[in-house]
Amino acid sequence: MIETDDGATILWRLAGFGWPEEGRVVTTVKHVTDDSRYVRLNGVLCAVDGVVRERDVTLEVAELVWEPIP
């Protein structure tokens, strides 16, 4: 769970792969919340690239946006 600075609670689920010996992670993330300020996240899929250093994990998260093929 994430608790935002403005008091919202967001449940998030990571699903992917980690290679601890290489210090990297790739995953996707989905969110669930009933807080009206963040409810749009319920329909969002994000791609995640991460670095693992000892006990620190740094994740770079990018929202995937679907656009129709012209």
N, C-alpha and C positions, 0 to 999 in steps of 0.2 A: 504494500500500500504506500501511496505517496500522500503526504499532507502538505498542501501548498501553503505559501506564506499568507494567503488570504483566507485560510481556514477550510478549504475544500478537501475532501478525501477522494482519491482516485485509486481504484484497484487496477493494477496492470499485470499482464501476463507476458513473460518472455518465453519464446520457443526458438531454439536454434542450436548452435554448436560452439564449443569452446575448445581451444587447443592450449592448455596451460603451459606445456613445455615450450610453446612458441610465444606465449603471452598475448594471445588474441582471441576474440570472440566475434561471431556474426550471428545475428538473431533477428527476429521480428518482435514487435510489441503491439498488443491490443490493450485498450483501456475500457473500463466500465465505471461510470459514476452517475449519480442521480442529482448532482449539483448543477443547476441550470446554467451556471457560468462556464461549465466545461462539458456539458452533455454532448456537444458536437464530436468530442473525442470517441464516443461510443461507436461511431461509424468509420473510424480512421485506422489505417494500418501503417505502421512505421517500420522502416528498415534500420537496423542498428549495426554499427561497427564498433568494436571495443578493444581496449588495451588492458591487460592484466599485469600489474607489477606488485609482486609480493601479495599484500592484502588489499591493495588499492585496485579498483576497477573504474575505468573511465569509459563512458559510453557516448558515442556521437549518434544522435537520433535524427532521422530524416522522415518527414511525412510523405507517403506516396500519394500522388494525386492522379486520378484517372482522367484522361481526356479522350474523347471519341476520335477514332481515325477519320480524317476528312475524306 
